[in-house]
Amino acid sequence: MADLTPVERIIFPMDLPDWAAAQKMAKVLNGHVGWFKVGLELFISEGPEVVHRLRDLAPDTKIFLDLKLHDIPATVGLAMTSAVKVKPEMITVHAQGGAEMLQAAVEKAGDSLVLAVTVLTSLNPANMVELTEDQRRPGALVQTLAERALKAGCQGLVASGREVADLRQNFGPKPRLVIPGIRPAWSQVAGAAQQRPATRPAGPPAAGDAQTRTATPAEVVAAGGDYLVIGRPIRDAQSPAEAADQVAAELRGF
């Protein structure tokens, strides 16, 4: 989606314990990011009402409801019916739930776009001994799950930055690609300190970082990614709004 502005590409995850923390961050980031991602922690803590509160506080910021639904088809269909009452622009399911489950989710999603989570960025399939040798090849499991999800009618995928180029090559420009595990080269995600982009080269995740398959914003957009989920580099900055603006500035060349 080449017509997206840099700000519209940035998804900030509200991985926060309660409304007080979410409200504070939403006020700071309103206008500096395009999306708020509401995940399990905040959704379970505050219930669906938290989505309405975020809309009232930041009406121009879209909602990505990241529930990663994964159950038998009938249960997921019913859960989706309930979840979309808050009208999220995007909502997630697990691609590993199977074709029938994915179809049930899509059928009940209404106007919300259903994105299938392929392989969590905290996992490295190469080290998952229960997989076959072919499945452990870099990107192989992601491609298999992506094909399943798109055939079932999902409108987008969630995958790591390492798989973006292959997903675009194999499935074309239509699927929306949401990429978590984004780590700007200038960020120090283990602490609050931040450096300018030119002073710190890209490298492996910092100590304490749960993500194992990461990429920089520029790498992802250049490869064909649409949306970037950027949490710790923004949240842990001394000025989260300035950190978000710095990511947007990095993307203006794409």
FENDAKA-V304442 format. One record per residue. N is the residue number from 1. RES is the residue in three letters. PHI is phi as a letter, one per 20 degrees, with the letter a starting at -180 (NA if undefined). PSI is psi in whole degrees, -180 to 180 (none if undefined). BURIAL is 1 if it has 9 or more other ideal C-beta (glycine too) atoms within 8 Angstrom, else 0. Layout:
{{N/RES/PHI/PSI/BURIAL} {N/RES/PHI/PSI/BURIAL}}
This chain:
{{1/MET/NA/82/0} {2/ALA/f/-15/0} {3/ASP/e/0/0} {4/LEU/f/140/1} {5/THR/f/162/0} {6/PRO/g/-42/1} {7/VAL/f/-40/1} {8/GLU/f/-20/0} {9/ARG/e/-17/1} {10/ILE/e/123/1} {11/ILE/d/122/1} {12/PHE/d/124/1} {13/PRO/e/120/1} {14/MET/e/60/1} {15/ASP/e/72/0} {16/LEU/c/155/1} {17/PRO/f/-23/0} {18/ASP/b/177/1} {19/TRP/f/-34/1} {20/ALA/g/-45/0} {21/ALA/f/-41/1} {22/ALA/f/-41/1} {23/GLN/f/-44/1} {24/LYS/f/-46/0} {25/MET/f/-37/1} {26/ALA/f/-40/1} {27/LYS/f/-40/0} {28/VAL/f/-39/1} {29/LEU/e/-5/1} {30/ASN/g/123/1} {31/GLY/n/-11/0} {32/HIS/d/-15/1} {33/VAL/c/159/1} {34/GLY/e/-22/1} {35/TRP/b/150/1} {36/PHE/d/128/1} {37/LYS/e/120/1} {38/VAL/d/114/1} {39/GLY/d/-168/1} {40/LEU/f/-41/0} {41/GLU/g/-53/1} {42/LEU/f/-38/1} {43/PHE/f/-41/1} {44/ILE/f/-37/0} {45/SER/f/-44/1} {46/GLU/d/-15/1} {47/GLY/n/178/0} {48/PRO/g/-23/1} {49/GLU/g/-24/0} {50/VAL/f/-30/1} {51/VAL/f/-44/1} {52/HIS/f/-39/1} {53/ARG/f/-41/1} {54/LEU/f/-39/1} {55/ARG/f/-42/1} {56/ASP/f/-38/0} {57/LEU/f/-38/1} {58/ALA/c/76/1} {59/PRO/f/-21/0} {60/ASP/e/-3/0} {61/THR/e/126/1} {62/LYS/f/163/0} {63/ILE/d/126/1} {64/PHE/d/105/1} {65/LEU/e/104/1} {66/ASP/d/75/1} {67/LEU/e/-16/1} {68/LYS/l/55/1} {69/LEU/g/135/1} {70/HIS/b/102/1} {71/ASP/a/-170/0} {72/ILE/f/155/0} {73/PRO/g/-43/1} {74/ALA/f/-42/0} {75/THR/f/-43/0} {76/VAL/f/-39/1} {77/GLY/f/-44/1} {78/LEU/f/-41/1} {79/ALA/f/-40/1} {80/MET/f/-41/1} {81/THR/g/-41/1} {82/SER/f/-42/0} {83/ALA/f/-38/1} {84/VAL/f/-1/1} {85/LYS/f/-25/0} {86/VAL/e/3/1} {87/LYS/l/54/1} {88/PRO/f/146/1} {89/GLU/f/-33/1} {90/MET/c/151/1} {91/ILE/b/147/1} {92/THR/d/150/1} {93/VAL/c/166/1} {94/HIS/e/125/1} {95/ALA/f/-26/1} {96/GLN/f/-5/0} {97/GLY/f/-12/1} {98/GLY/o/162/0} {99/ALA/f/-44/0} {100/GLU/f/-40/0} {101/MET/f/-43/1} {102/LEU/f/-42/1} {103/GLN/f/-40/1} {104/ALA/f/-40/1} {105/ALA/f/-46/1} {106/VAL/f/-41/1} {107/GLU/f/-30/0} {108/LYS/d/5/1} {109/ALA/e/-12/1} {110/GLY/m/-129/0} {111/ASP/e/-6/0} {112/SER/f/140/1} {113/LEU/e/134/1} {114/VAL/e/122/1} {115/LEU/d/134/1} {116/ALA/e/126/1} {117/VAL/f/124/1} {118/THR/e/-84/1} {119/VAL/c/126/1} {120/LEU/g/142/0} {121/THR/f/-8/1} {122/SER/e/-9/0} {123/LEU/d/147/1} {124/ASN/c/101/0} {125/PRO/g/-26/1} {126/ALA/f/-24/0} {127/ASN/d/7/0} {128/MET/e/101/1} {129/VAL/f/-20/0} {130/GLU/f/-13/0} {131/LEU/e/156/1} {132/THR/f/167/0} {133/GLU/f/-40/0} {134/ASP/f/-40/0} {135/GLN/f/-25/1} {136/ARG/e/-8/1} {137/ARG/f/144/0} {138/PRO/g/120/0} {139/GLY/n/-9/1} {140/ALA/f/-47/1} {141/LEU/f/-38/1} {142/VAL/f/-45/1} {143/GLN/f/-41/1} {144/THR/f/-48/1} {145/LEU/f/-36/1} {146/ALA/f/-44/1} {147/GLU/f/-43/1} {148/ARG/g/-47/1} {149/ALA/f/-44/1} {150/LEU/f/-36/1} {151/LYS/f/-30/0} {152/ALA/e/-7/1} {153/GLY/o/2/1} {154/CYS/f/144/1} {155/GLN/e/-6/0} {156/GLY/a/177/1} {157/LEU/c/152/1} {158/VAL/d/122/1} {159/ALA/b/171/1} {160/SER/e/165/1} {161/GLY/f/-24/1} {162/ARG/f/-21/0} {163/GLU/d/-4/1} {164/VAL/g/-50/1} {165/ALA/g/-44/0} {166/ASP/f/-38/1} {167/LEU/f/-42/1} {168/ARG/f/-42/1} {169/GLN/f/-40/0} {170/ASN/e/-29/1} {171/PHE/c/2/1} {172/GLY/m/-171/0} {173/PRO/e/-11/0} {174/LYS/f/-48/0} {175/PRO/f/138/1} {176/ARG/f/130/1} {177/LEU/d/116/1} {178/VAL/d/127/1} {179/ILE/c/110/1} {180/PRO/e/-177/1} {181/GLY/m/30/1} {182/ILE/e/127/1} {183/ARG/c/98/1} {184/PRO/g/145/1} {185/ALA/f/-26/1} {186/TRP/e/-5/1} {187/SER/e/151/1} {188/GLN/c/89/1} {189/VAL/f/-10/1} {190/ALA/f/-14/0} {191/GLY/b/-172/0} {192/ALA/e/-17/0} {193/ALA/f/146/0} {194/GLN/c/149/1} {195/GLN/c/161/0} {196/ARG/f/154/0} {197/PRO/g/-37/1} {198/ALA/f/-10/0} {199/THR/e/-10/0} {200/ARG/c/115/0} {201/PRO/f/160/0} {202/ALA/f/148/0} {203/GLY/a/-166/0} {204/PRO/f/164/0} {205/PRO/g/148/0} {206/ALA/f/163/0} {207/ALA/g/135/0} {208/GLY/n/-3/0} {209/ASP/e/122/1} {210/ALA/f/-19/0} {211/GLN/f/134/1} {212/THR/d/-17/1} {213/ARG/d/90/1} {214/THR/d/169/1} {215/ALA/b/164/1} {216/THR/e/159/1} {217/PRO/g/-46/1} {218/ALA/f/-40/1} {219/GLU/f/-44/1} {220/VAL/f/-47/1} {221/VAL/f/-39/1} {222/ALA/f/-31/0} {223/ALA/e/-12/1} {224/GLY/o/10/1} {225/GLY/f/149/1} {226/ASP/e/-53/1} {227/TYR/c/144/1} {228/LEU/d/120/1} {229/VAL/e/112/1} {230/ILE/c/108/1} {231/GLY/d/-81/1} {232/ARG/g/-41/0} {233/PRO/f/-29/1} {234/ILE/e/-51/1} {235/ARG/f/-40/1} {236/ASP/e/0/0} {237/ALA/f/155/1} {238/GLN/f/-34/0} {239/SER/c/97/0} {240/PRO/g/-38/1} {241/ALA/f/-42/1} {242/GLU/f/-36/1} {243/ALA/f/-41/1} {244/ALA/f/-41/1} {245/ASP/f/-34/1} {246/GLN/f/-38/1} {247/VAL/f/-46/1} {248/ALA/g/-40/1} {249/ALA/f/-38/0} {250/GLU/f/-28/1} {251/LEU/e/-6/1} {252/ARG/f/-15/0} {253/GLY/e/0/0} {254/PHE/d/none/0}}
